Amino acid sequence: RLMLNISFLLFLGSLLPAALSTTFTLTNSCAYTVWPGLLSGSGTPALPTTGFALAPGESRAVEAPSAWSGRMWGRTLCGTGADGRFACATCDCGSGAVECAGGGAAPPCSLAEFTLDGSGSKDFYDVSLVDGSNIPMAVLPQGGGGEGCGATGCLADLNGPCPADLRVAGPDGAGIACKSACEAFGRPEDCCSGAFAGGPEACRPSAYSMFFKNACPRAYSYAYDDATSTFTCTSGTASYLVVFCPAAMSSLKSSVVTTSASPPALPHVNDTVSYLGRSRDAGSGSGSGSGWQYAPSSSHASSPAPSAFAVAALAAFAWLCGSSAGRHWPLLSPC
């Protein structure tokens, strides 16, 4: 009987790590190397790694403890300088090494943000362009449950069509990132700060933030974009696939797992981009937010979660990239 009890306890122990952890699989579908960075939120346990390289087509799994919160991003154009320090042209974390070791991403940077086991026993996640963007990115829950459990992200490469006053260019003049209006201008109305910090009624989207929102309807475009950009899965039911350059991933369609029947399709790229000076005065509204103030257990939990994304939207994007119709969509030129 004693041996049976010991065997039973050992069996339960073998199940415990799986029950108390969530697997994140980071996949590079870009044609170039990406160096993911990972940062744990304040008061949450550190991950086993904070940065590494992913060659084209490579994936790596990272285990996160229960109730973990943090963010992940993709650094690009990285290398070691003559001083021996490792640095990246976009999203550098300032550590001087491949491991970020607690350093955050320097904007402009596309971010995947997570809070596991948050309010209502839900995982909260989003893809944010509030700090600008540097790389197409998607988050796909695998096997999750719950009404708002679906894929999100930004499939468009915004570096080329980025407005001139937000554009970050590399040495050869090509766009490598796109700033937020907050970073570019530092105005309270663009950063949702000061008199504009009272919520969406006080800080409205601008032509700058609408450039990001129209290109990537499911991603955060400015600080108060919760209603259409926060997603949830029932805690403990999902692992998460984080994909860089998802439009180039032929298996993306089969990777999306949704739990709602026939969710409505939403475009990832459309032809209504508010380029500066067209639909409204660039100075009349607000723009990107002031950075990551991520607390889904409070503010995000109060927002209605959107339904799961339609697989058809992903297929439509790929079709448009290769069709004559795509030539009429201004943001499909990077395809």
Residue pairs with C-beta under 8 A, 6 or more apart in sequence:
19 236
20 65
20 66
21 63
21 64
21 65
21 66
22 63
22 64
22 66
22 68
22 116
22 123
22 236
22 238
22 239
22 240
23 61
23 62
23 63
23 64
23 239
23 240
24 61
24 62
24 63
24 64
24 72
24 114
24 239
24 240
24 241
24 242
25 59
25 60
25 61
25 62
25 239
25 240
25 241
25 242
26 36
26 54
26 59
26 60
26 61
26 62
26 72
26 242
26 244
27 54
27 58
27 59
27 241
27 242
27 243
27 244
27 249
28 34
28 54
28 55
28 56
28 57
28 58
28 59
28 74
28 244
28 245
29 56
29 57
29 243
29 244
29 245
29 246
29 248
29 249
29 252
30 56
30 135
30 244
30 245
30 248
31 56
31 245
31 248
32 56
32 76
33 53
33 54
33 55
33 56
33 78
34 53
34 54
34 74
34 75
34 76
34 135
34 244
35 51
35 52
35 53
35 54
35 74
35 75
35 76
35 78
35 88
35 98
36 51
36 52
36 54
36 60
36 72
36 73
36 74
36 75
36 242
36 244
37 50
37 51
37 72
37 73
37 74
37 75
37 91
37 93
37 100
37 103
37 105
38 47
38 49
38 50
38 51
38 62
38 70
38 71
38 72
38 100
39 50
39 70
39 71
39 72
39 93
39 100
39 102
39 103
39 104
39 105
40 46
40 47
40 68
40 69
40 70
41 68
41 69
41 70
41 71
41 115
41 294
44 65
44 67
44 68
44 69
44 70
45 65
45 68
47 62
47 63
47 64
47 68
47 70
48 62
48 63
49 62
49 99
50 93
50 99
50 100
50 101
50 102
50 103
51 75
51 93
51 95
51 97
51 98
51 99
51 100
51 101
52 60
52 98
52 99
53 78
53 98
54 60
54 244
64 70
64 114
64 116
66 116
66 117
66 235
66 236
67 116
67 117
68 114
68 116
69 114
69 115
69 116
69 118
69 294
70 113
70 114
71 104
71 105
71 111
71 112
71 113
71 114
71 292
71 294
72 111
72 112
72 114
72 242
73 91
73 105
73 109
73 110
73 111
73 112
73 137
74 91
74 110
74 134
74 135
74 137
74 244
75 88
75 90
75 91
75 92
75 93
75 105
76 88
76 89
76 90
76 91
76 134
76 135
76 176
77 88
77 89
77 90
77 170
77 176
78 86
78 87
78 88
78 89
78 92
79 86
79 87
80 86
80 87
81 87
85 96
85 97
86 95
86 96
86 97
86 98
87 96
89 170
89 176
90 108
90 109
90 134
90 135
90 168
90 176
90 177
91 105
91 106
91 109
91 110
91 134
92 105
92 106
93 100
93 101
93 103
93 104
93 105
93 106
94 103
94 106
95 101
95 102
95 103
105 111
105 131
107 131
107 132
107 179
107 180
107 183
107 291
108 131
108 132
108 133
108 134
108 168
108 177
108 178
108 179
108 180
108 183
109 131
109 132
109 133
109 134
109 177
110 127
110 128
110 129
110 132
110 133
110 134
110 135
110 136
110 137
110 154
111 127
111 128
111 129
111 130
111 131
111 292
112 125
112 126
112 127
112 128
112 137
112 139
112 153
112 242
113 125
113 126
113 127
113 128
113 292
113 294
114 123
114 124
114 125
114 240
115 123
115 124
115 125
115 294
115 295
115 296
115 297
115 300
116 123
116 235
117 123
117 235
117 236
118 124
118 235
118 296
118 297
118 300
118 301
119 296
119 297
119 298
119 301
120 301
121 234
121 235
121 236
122 146
122 232
122 233
122 234
122 235
122 296
122 301
123 144
123 232
123 233
123 234
123 235
123 238
124 230
124 231
124 232
124 296
124 297
124 300
124 301
125 139
125 141
125 152
125 230
125 231
125 232
125 233
125 240
126 139
126 152
126 219
126 220
126 229
126 230
126 231
127 137
127 138
127 139
127 152
127 153
127 154
127 216
127 218
127 219
127 220
127 229
128 219
128 220
128 229
128 292
129 154
129 158
129 180
129 212
129 216
129 219
129 220
129 221
129 288
130 180
130 182
130 220
130 221
130 222
130 223
130 225
130 288
130 289
130 291
130 292
131 180
131 183
131 288
131 291
131 292
132 166
132 177
132 178
132 179
132 180
132 183
132 288
133 154
133 158
133 159
133 177
133 178
133 212
134 159
134 176
134 177
134 178
135 157
135 244
135 245
136 153
136 154
136 155
136 156
136 157
136 244
136 245
136 246
136 247
137 153
137 154
137 242
137 243
137 244
137 246
138 151
138 152
138 153
138 154
138 155
138 242
138 243
138 246
138 252
139 151
139 152
139 153
139 231
139 240
139 241
139 242
139 243
140 151
140 240
140 241
140 243
140 252
140 255
140 256
140 257
141 149
141 150
141 151
141 231
141 233
141 238
141 239
141 240
141 241
141 257
142 238
142 239
142 240
142 241
142 255
142 257
143 237
143 238
143 239
143 257
144 233
144 234
144 237
144 238
144 257
144 259
145 233
145 234
145 237
145 238
145 259
146 232
146 233
146 234
146 237
146 259
147 232
147 259
147 260
147 305
147 307
147 308
148 230
148 231
148 232
148 233
148 305
148 306
148 307
148 308
149 231
149 232
149 233
149 234
149 237
149 238
149 258
149 259
149 308
150 231
150 256
150 258
150 259
150 260
150 263
150 306
150 307
150 308
150 309
151 256
151 258
151 308
151 309
151 314
152 218
152 219
152 229
152 231
152 309
153 216
153 218
153 219
153 243
153 246
154 212
154 215
154 216
154 218
154 219
154 268
155 216
155 246
155 247
155 268
155 269
155 314
155 317
156 215
156 216
156 247
156 268
156 269
156 331
156 332
156 334
157 245
157 334
158 178
158 211
158 212
158 215
158 216
158 331
159 167
159 168
159 174
159 175
159 176
159 177
159 178
159 334
160 174
160 175
160 333
160 334
161 215
161 273
161 330
161 331
161 333
161 334
162 168
162 175
162 177
162 178
162 179
162 211
163 178
163 208
163 211
163 275
163 276
165 184
165 276
166 178
166 179
166 180
166 181
166 184
166 208
166 211
167 175
167 178
167 179
168 175
168 176
168 177
168 178
168 179
169 175
169 176
170 176
178 212
180 190
180 208
180 209
180 222
180 287
180 288
180 289
181 187
181 190
181 206
181 208
181 209
181 286
181 287
181 288
182 190
182 191
182 192
182 287
182 288
182 289
182 290
182 291
183 288
184 190
184 208
185 287
188 194
188 195
188 196
188 197
189 196
189 203
189 206
189 285
189 286
189 287
190 206
190 208
190 286
190 287
190 288
191 223
191 287
191 288
191 289
191 290
192 202
192 203
192 222
192 223
192 224
192 286
192 289
192 290
193 290
195 202
196 202
196 203
196 286
197 203
199 224
200 224
203 222
203 223
203 224
203 286
204 285
204 286
205 213
205 221
205 222
205 225
205 285
205 286
205 287
206 222
206 280
206 282
206 284
206 285
206 286
206 287
207 274
207 275
207 276
207 277
207 278
207 279
207 280
207 281
207 282
207 285
208 276
208 282
208 287
208 288
209 221
209 222
209 225
209 285
209 286
209 287
209 288
210 221
210 273
210 274
210 279
211 273
211 274
211 275
211 276
212 219
212 221
212 222
212 288
213 219
213 221
213 222
213 225
214 270
214 272
214 273
214 274
215 268
215 269
215 270
215 273
215 331
216 268
216 269
217 228
217 266
217 267
217 268
217 270
218 228
218 229
218 266
218 268
218 306
218 309
219 229
220 229
220 289
221 229
221 288
222 286
222 287
222 288
222 289
223 288
223 289
223 290
223 293
224 289
226 299
226 300
226 303
227 303
227 304
227 306
228 306
230 296
230 300
230 303
230 305
230 306
231 305
231 306
232 296
232 305
241 255
243 249
243 252
243 255
246 252
246 314
247 317
247 318
247 321
247 335
249 255
252 314
253 311
253 314
253 315
256 309
256 311
256 314
258 308
258 309
258 310
258 311
259 308
260 307
260 308
262 310
263 307
263 308
263 309
263 310
264 307
264 310
265 310
265 312
265 313
265 316
266 309
266 310
266 313
267 313
267 316
267 317
268 313
268 314
268 317
269 317
269 320
269 329
269 331
269 332
270 329
271 328
271 329
271 330
273 330
273 331
274 280
276 282
294 300
320 326
320 329
320 332
320 335
321 332
321 335
322 335
326 332
326 335
